Amino acid sequence: MDIGVKYDVSIHRAVWPFITSFRISGKEFRLSETVVLEIGCNGKIGRGEGVGVYYLDDTVETIQSELERVRSDIERGITLEEAQELLPPGGARNALDCALWDLEAQRTGKSIWELTGITPKAETQTVYTIGIEETPEEMGRKAGEASAYPILKIKLDAKQPVERLAAIRSARPDATLVVDANQGFSADQLEKILPDIAELGVAMLEQPLPRGGDEALENIVSPIDICADESCLHTGELPAALSKYSMINIKLDKAGGLTNAMQLARMAREAGKKVMVGNMSGTSLSMCPSFVIAQLCDFVDIDGPLLLKSDYLGGLSYSGAQVTAPNSGFWGNIHKSIDSAQAK
């Protein structure tokens, strides 16, 4: 970024209805509420979207307030490095960080691949998420309807987790299953059901125990990978997670943007951990920078737009589980030079 450059700033909210209500352990979603930050300079505009981290009371109200508080700092021409110090990890810094990456791509004409040094894979495949339904049979039906998706992410809570998984496995014997409990199990329940979960062919279990209450994982020998989500928000929390988890779920709203998310992915890899990218819902404006992180990951969960009634025009393209970059400069020139980047 050029020191001394002045930026124009727009901050506004957007609301995106879900196709149907979406339930996880302890919460039900009907809307994806976002804050969009646009930063303009010399006719070029960079955009970022913040959804926030609901279980930390990081909401559209707090995101918008935080961004308004630092508006004058942004307008004076803030750098990416300064953004990391200006705001804490969370939705507001995510919107700012991603907008700055996008603006740099637009101003320089470079792609996000050139700017980050990340090489895109030939194919990027997302999981498809099955929310909690009233009965195991209903979850099995939903899984059967999702035949276009070879990897299903199953939301569970403490109620009938094995029965729900069994119904899904019966409906989809072909699918790779990953489970997200969103802090919904107790340590005793986890130890009891782990053998059954493994027997059903689950590849990974995400955040089974509450954030701050997961010490028991250090003494549990799991037959499958256990992944930290709520228990590892950003790079500062990785050291505490290393002894408990074999995988880290990276979400840009938790990490506070693409910058910290890339650092977290590389630090986790260096520590011998697997990594996945997830989302707090959101549109393609959230998923495009997550698509960048996806190139570093073992599991990819960027199906946010698939759960919404609509998305931005010109965003990511979804053909079943296959995710394709936009054909135009939607964000970060992410469409540009993919073939040449793969050839390097």
N, C-alpha and C positions, 0 to 999 in steps of 0.2 A: 504494500500500500504506500502511496505517496504522502509523505508528511506535509501538512499544510493544506491539503485538499479539503474543500468544503462539501458537505453532503446535504441533500434534501431528504427529509424523513417523513414517512407516512406510517401510522400505526392504526390498525383497525381490526375489528373482530369479524369472524365468519362462523356460521353455524351450518353443519352438515348432518342431516338426519340419517340414522341407520336404516337399513332396509327393514329390519325387525329388531325388537328389543334384544339386547345382547347381555347375557348374564355371566358373571364370574363369581368366584368366592367372595361374598361380602358386598357386591355392588352390581347394579344393573345400569346399562347404558342405553339411551334412546337417541342421543345427539352427540356428535363430535364437535365440541366448541373449540375454536382455535383463535390465535392472535397472529396476524400477518404483519410483518415489518418489511417495508420497502425503503431502500436506500438508493437515491438517485445522484448521479454525478455525470455532468457533460453529456446528457442524453442517454446514458446507460442506467439501468435499474437492476439492483440485486434484491432478491426476495428470500425471506425465511419465514417458517411457520412454527409457532410454539403451541403445544397442546397442554403441557404441564404434567405434573406428577400428582395425581389426585390424593394419594395416601400421605402426601407431605403437605396437603393444603396449598399446592401450587396450581392455581386456577387461572382462568382467563382474566379474572379481575386482578389478581396479583401480578400476572405477567404483564398486562397492559400498564399497571401502575409502575412496575419496575422499569419498563422501557420509557415511559414518560419521564420518569425521574432522571434518566441519563440521556434524554433527547439531545440536550445541548452538547454533551460529550460526543455523541454520534455525529452531530451536525458539524463539528469542527474537523472531522476527518479521522475518525478513530481507526487504529490498525487492528489486525487480528490478535496480535500479542496483547495489546491494551484491553481488548474485549475480555480476555481471560481474567484480568484483574478487576475489571469494572463491575462485573456481575458474578454472583455465585452460580454453581451448577444448577440447572433447572430450565424451565421452558423459555424464560426471557432471554437467557444467554444463548440458548439453542437458536431462537429466531434471529438474534443478532449475529451470531457466528456464521450461520448458514447464509444469511443475507450478504455478509462480507465476502464469503467464498464465491457466491454467485456474482456479485459485483466485480470481483477481480477477474472472473472468467469473461464477463461481458466486456470489460474495459480492455483486457489484453487480447481478446479473441482466442484465448487458449481454452482447452477443455479441462474439466475437473481432473481428468486422468493425468494430464500434463502437470497441473498444479500440485497434485498430491503425490505423484509418482506411483500410484496404484494402477496395476494392469487389470483391466476387466476380463472376466472369464468368457468363454464362448457362450455359455448358458448360465442364467441365473434362475433358480427355481424356488418359489416360496411355498411355505406350508399354507394350509387353509385351516382356519380356526373354527372349531365346533364349540359353541357356548354351552353353558349348563342349561338343561331342559328339565322339566318336571319328572320325567321317568327315564329309565335306561332305554326303553323301547324307542322313545322319541329321539334320543341321541343317536341310537343305532340307525334310525330312519334318516336323520340328517347326514350321517356319515355315508350312508348308501347313496344319497343324492349327490354327494361330492366326489363322484367317481373320476372326475377329471383331475383330481389332486392326489398324487401318490404319497404325499406326506401330510398327515393330519395332526393338528395341535389340539389337544383335548383339554378343555377347562373342567376342573373338578373341584369339589369341596369335600367336607367330611361325610357327606351323605351318600351312601352306596357307591363309593368310588370304584370298587372292583366290579360290581354289577354293571355299572355304566360302561366301563372299559370292555367288559365281556360282550355286551350288546354291540358295541362299535366293532370289536374284532370279528364278531360273527358276520356283521354286515360288510366288513371290508378286510377279508383275510389277506388281501394283497398289499395293504397300506403299511407304510412306516408310521408308527404312532409315537408322538411325543406328548407328554402330559404337563400341564401347568396348574398347580394347586393354588397359586396366589396366596400363600401363607396359610392355607386352609386346614392342614393336618396338625395333630399333636405328635410328639415324638413317639409315644406308645402306639398310636395308630399307624404311623409311618413304618415302624419296625414290623408290625403285624402284617401289613399289606405289601411290603416290598417284594417278597417271594412271588405273590400272586401277580403283581404288576410285571415282574420280570418274565413269568411264565406266559403272560399274554403278549410277549414280544415287544414291550415298550422300549424304545431306544434311549429315552432320556426323561428325567423327572425334574421339573423346574419349580424352585422355591416351595418346597413342601411345608417348611416351618416358618413361623413369624420372624420378620426382621427384628434383630436384637434378641431373639430367643432360639437361636439355631445352634447353640453350643453342642447339643447332643449329636450333631452330625460328625463331630470329630471322633466319636466312639462307635458310629454305625458303619459297618462294612456293607456297602451297597453293591448289588450285582449289576447295576446300571449307572450311567452317569447322572449325577445330581448337579443341577445348574443353579447358580445364584442370579436372581433378578432383583427383587427388592433389597436383598442383602449386599448388593454391590452397585452403587449408583454411578461412581466415577472413579478416576485413578486413585484418589485419596483413600478409597475404601477397599481397593484390591488387596492390600497386604492382609487385612483381617479375614478376607474370604478364602485365601489360598489354602488354609488347612482344613476347610470344611467342604469345598466344592471342587469338582473336576471340570466344570464348565462355567463360563461367565456370559450372561445375556447383556448385550450392550444396547442401550436405547439412547437416542440423541437427546431426548427431553431430560433424561436422568443425568447424562454426562455434561449437558450444557453445550451441545454442538458437535459438529464434525471434528473439530480440532482435538478435543478431549477424547472423543470416541475412537479416533485413530490411535491415539496414545494408549488408550486402555486395551485395544485389540492387540497391539504389539507387545505391551507389557505382559498380558495374559499368556500370549504365545511363548514369550521368553521364559515364563514360569512353568511351561509345560501343560497349560490348560487349553481345552477346546474353547471355541467362542461361537456365539450366535448373535445375530442382530434381531431386535424386536422393535415393537412400536407401541405407543400409547394411543393408538388410533390416529386418524388424520388423513389428509389427502396426499396426492402425488407430490405436493410441495414439501411435505414431511418425508415421503418415501424416497425421493430422489437422492438426498444425501445419505439416507440409510442404504440405498442401492449401492452406493460407493463402498460403505462398510461391508456390505454383503459379500464383496469380492474377497474378503479376508476370513470368511466364516465357514464353520462346519454346518450350521443350520441357519436358514434364512426365514424370518417371519416379517414380511413387509406386505401383508395382505390387507392393510387398513382400508384402501379404497374399495376392495371387493365387498366390504361389509356396509358400505355407504350407498345411499340412493343415487348419488351423483358424485362426480369428481371434476377437477379442473379440465377444461378442454386442452388437448395437447399434452397431457401428462403421461405417466407410464402406461404401457400397454400390457394387458394381461390376457394370455391365451391359455386357459387352464392355469396350471402352476407356473408356466413360463412367463417371466417378466422381461420386457424389452424397453430399452431407453426410448424417450421421445424422439421424434424425427426432426424436431426443431429446437431452438434455444430456450426450452421451457425453464430449465435451471442448470446452472453450471456448465452450459454447453456439453451436457452429459452425452448427447448424441454424437458429438464430434470426435472423429479420429479413433473410434473404437477398434476398427480393423488395424489401423497403424499401431495403436497402443498394444494390441495383442501380438503384433509381429515383432515388437522390440524385445 
